[in-house]
Amino acid sequence: MTTVLITGANRGLGLEFVRQYQNDGAEVIACCRNPETAEELKRLATSSHGRTTLYQMDVSKPKEILSVSKELNDCSIDYLINNAGILGTKFEEPMKGAFGSVDYESWEETLRVNVLGPFRVCEAFVNQVSQSQNRLIVFISTHMSSITSLTEGGFYPYRSSKAALNLLVKGLSIDLKEHDIRTLSFHPGWVKTDMGTNAAPIEIDDSISGMRKVISEYTPPKTGEFINYDGTPYPW
Ligand SMILES: NC(=O)c1ccc[n+]([C@@H]2O[C@H](COP(=O)([O-])OP(=O)(O)OC[C@H]3O[C@@H](n4cnc5c(N)ncnc54)[C@H](OP(=O)(O)O)[C@@H]3O)[C@@H](O)[C@H]2O)c1
């Protein structure tokens, strides 16, 4: 049976990853900051007959990451999906991410959650991934990180965090070869979630089914690439 670990599983893209992998028969390790209040996720887990389990994991809290990893010591994880992320600023408040008025505290928090968090999760779960059949670590990045296609400024905290994340994806594709682990970075599309807002043109289920198709076809020796949710390559 395929086992998938998802961070930020309580809403948005993470919740839909849980729903679709669960419907597909996978075993899902759903991690989020507050399982107690994650009503929709709890409903999904209840309907899964024990295949979806909830774990408390704030990716900016090393102790919580290590504690889940310890609890799942003997588990093998086919797909580790680093989905949890923050924008750092709101789309309605773009000036907080603009040159001259950046909120530095929020920038530091954005780096902790979007960069250090996924890296820590990778370090903590490398053994569980290396024991699995598929051995793939997925990172949810964004087109806003792309240096090649950048045509406007602003959103420095978010853009810089996800550009750094992409660097990790490429670097880890080299470092983790010795564990036979591969990596993949996604632009999920501009999607209707709390972060993407209702103005986004793409529905959550389309983004997730697109990424799941890419993941299922991302077989060895493929590794270390940046890909759009529809399968087309994205420029770094
Ligand atoms: N939606 C888009 O258009 C879009 C586009 C490009 C990239 N992305 C990326 O896709 C991923 C998911 O975004 P989304 O649209 O689903 O956003 P969302 O609706 O705002 O959901 C964000 C998720 O991340 C979790 N999270 C935030 N900080 C966390 C932390 N410290 N530890 C653990 N979980 C944390 C949230 O949990 P809480 O409920 O506890 O806050 C929530 O589950 C993000 O990495 C985002 O950057 C989204």
The ligand as a Tripos MOL2 file, in Angstrom:
@<TRIPOS>MOLECULE
LIG
   48    52     1     0     0
SMALL
NO_CHARGES

@<TRIPOS>ATOM
      1 N1         -3.0980   28.6110   -3.3520 N.am      1 LIG1
      2 C1         -2.2530   28.9970   -4.2790 C.2       1 LIG1
      3 O1         -2.6330   29.6460   -5.2740 O.2       1 LIG1
      4 C2         -0.7920   28.6460   -4.1550 C.ar      1 LIG1
      5 C3          0.0410   29.0250   -5.2230 C.ar      1 LIG1
      6 C4          1.3900   28.6950   -5.1650 C.ar      1 LIG1
      7 C5          1.8790   27.9790   -4.0890 C.ar      1 LIG1
      8 N2          1.0580   27.6340   -3.0530 N.ar      1 LIG1
      9 C6          1.6610   26.8760   -1.9420 C.3       1 LIG1
     10 O2          0.8620   25.7410   -1.6500 O.3       1 LIG1
     11 C7          0.9690   25.3740   -0.2730 C.3       1 LIG1
     12 C8         -0.4200   25.2680    0.3430 C.3       1 LIG1
     13 O3         -1.0650   26.5130    0.1910 O.3       1 LIG1
     14 P1         -2.6430   26.7220    0.3170 P.3       1 LIG1
     15 O4         -3.0440   27.5100   -0.8420 O.co2     1 LIG1
     16 O5         -3.3200   25.4410    0.6270 O.co2     1 LIG1
     17 O6         -2.6320   27.6990    1.5790 O.3       1 LIG1
     18 P2         -3.6290   27.8390    2.8280 P.3       1 LIG1
     19 O7         -4.9960   27.5440    2.3920 O.co2     1 LIG1
     20 O8         -3.2860   29.1310    3.4400 O.co2     1 LIG1
     21 O9         -3.1310   26.6320    3.7730 O.3       1 LIG1
     22 C9         -1.8490   26.6750    4.3360 C.3       1 LIG1
     23 C10        -1.6340   25.4240    5.1590 C.3       1 LIG1
     24 O10        -0.3050   25.4880    5.7270 O.3       1 LIG1
     25 C11        -0.4450   25.2920    7.1190 C.3       1 LIG1
     26 N3          0.6150   25.9410    7.8930 N.ar      1 LIG1
     27 C12         0.9400   27.2430    7.9670 C.ar      1 LIG1
     28 N4          1.9660   27.4400    8.8230 N.ar      1 LIG1
     29 C13         2.2830   26.2040    9.2950 C.ar      1 LIG1
     30 C14         3.2490   25.7290   10.2170 C.ar      1 LIG1
     31 N5          4.0950   26.5410   10.8480 N.pl3     1 LIG1
     32 N6          3.2940   24.3890   10.4670 N.ar      1 LIG1
     33 C15         2.4570   23.5390    9.8560 C.ar      1 LIG1
     34 N7          1.4950   23.9370    8.9930 N.ar      1 LIG1
     35 C16         1.4200   25.2470    8.7210 C.ar      1 LIG1
     36 C17        -1.8050   25.8760    7.4820 C.3       1 LIG1
     37 O11        -2.2090   25.4130    8.7590 O.3       1 LIG1
     38 P3         -3.0650   26.3320    9.7930 P.3       1 LIG1
     39 O12        -4.5120   26.1240    9.4380 O.co2     1 LIG1
     40 O13        -2.7050   25.8000   11.1270 O.co2     1 LIG1
     41 O14        -2.6490   27.7480    9.5850 O.co2     1 LIG1
     42 C18        -2.6150   25.3190    6.3290 C.3       1 LIG1
     43 O15        -2.9150   23.9680    6.5370 O.3       1 LIG1
     44 C19         1.8240   26.4720    0.3700 C.3       1 LIG1
     45 O16         3.1410   26.0430    0.5190 O.3       1 LIG1
     46 C20         1.7500   27.6170   -0.6280 C.3       1 LIG1
     47 O17         2.8690   28.4660   -0.5730 O.3       1 LIG1
     48 C21        -0.2710   27.9560   -3.0670 C.ar      1 LIG1
@<TRIPOS>BOND
     1     1     2 1
     2     2     3 2
     3     2     4 1
     4     4     5 ar
     5     4    48 ar
     6     5     6 ar
     7     6     7 ar
     8     7     8 ar
     9     8     9 1
    10     8    48 ar
    11     9    10 1
    12     9    46 1
    13    10    11 1
    14    11    12 1
    15    11    44 1
    16    12    13 1
    17    13    14 1
    18    14    15 2
    19    14    16 1
    20    14    17 1
    21    17    18 1
    22    18    19 2
    23    18    20 1
    24    18    21 1
    25    21    22 1
    26    22    23 1
    27    23    24 1
    28    23    42 1
    29    24    25 1
    30    25    26 1
    31    25    36 1
    32    26    27 ar
    33    26    35 ar
    34    27    28 ar
    35    28    29 ar
    36    29    30 ar
    37    29    35 ar
    38    30    31 1
    39    30    32 ar
    40    32    33 ar
    41    33    34 ar
    42    34    35 ar
    43    36    37 1
    44    36    42 1
    45    37    38 1
    46    38    39 2
    47    38    40 1
    48    38    41 1
    49    42    43 1
    50    44    45 1
    51    44    46 1
    52    46    47 1
@<TRIPOS>SUBSTRUCTURE
     1 LIG1         1 GROUP 0 **** ****
